Amino acid sequence: MADSKFFSNKGPFTLEDLARIGECEIHRGDVTLSITDVAPMDAASSGTISVLNNPKYVSVLKTTNASACIVAEEYVEEAPPSMPLLVSEAPYRSYALIANAFYPNTAIQAEIHPSAVIHPSVKIGSNCNIAPLAVLEEGVELGNGITIGTHTFIGRGVSIGDGSIIASHVSIEYALIGRGVHIKTGARIGQQGYGFFMDDTGHKGGHVPVPQLGRVIIQDHVEIGANTTVDRGSGHDTVIGYGTRIDNLVQIAHNVQTGKGCVIVAQTGISGSTKLGDFVAMGGQVGMINHLKIGSGARIAAQSGVMRDIEPGEVVGGTPAMPIKSFYRQLATLQRLTKEKAKRG
């Protein structure tokens, strides 16, 4: 159950309401049944609704105390016969829609705090909230309904589109940001990339920095996680495509370009000038060398080291990354050889 100190519950809803909100069909149950909250199956109590999203938890479905559950058609018969069910083609999507109805984003009152430092040239749209001690430099442009968090720095010339949320302790420079973007606490956008001439001749001053003269272009409805860095381009722009989701603690180097809807999980590092197609997904701690091309729909397993281009739709794993079936065969072979050696003593 969500802690009421932090989260405001907008329920209850009837089962009929939730079927409409979650784009489900009522398989059985009283349409007027009152549901007061969402909860995991193993922590649910009377009055709550849960979801079966993983077949590993079918046994929990049989014993849950939830008053209703969202399931796929194939698991209807696994539920207790008396349990009201909402049937969905995508149960977790339906759950997300329903949970958002119970716990919508809190509306923030439009206010510009007097301690914010705002250059006179800054353009601010309607219904914006600028928190204490935020800094907005010359030429910044904010659309409508934007939130800027405490201690956040928005550098000269940055523009931010309607409805975007910039959390606390964020810095943004050399960037054009679209609509509905959410940048979370501590993210760094538009910093100078890791670009220099590596001088090992002993010349005075050592390595020579190369000016990073590009920008960061963040398209609409992108989410960037806490303490993630997105470096500006060195000449070309760094581009984060429409609807992309970037987790916490990710490093995006200069000139990287992602297509739309990419998913990049925590502690991944993408080296300079690598290009991702649409809907590329990669697990945590993936590392990529520079100047790669990753095809649309590619999947990269966690902790993979990618040292070559990946074809569209290809699924890879391991270091160096290889087709996932080859990776699993190598693991199986290594385990077998290890066991044989152990037997030989």
Summary of the structure (lengths in Angstrom):
residues: 345
radius of gyration: 24.6
end to end distance: 53.7
largest distance: 80.5
contacts: 1151
relative contact order: 0.06
helix: 16%
strand: 27%
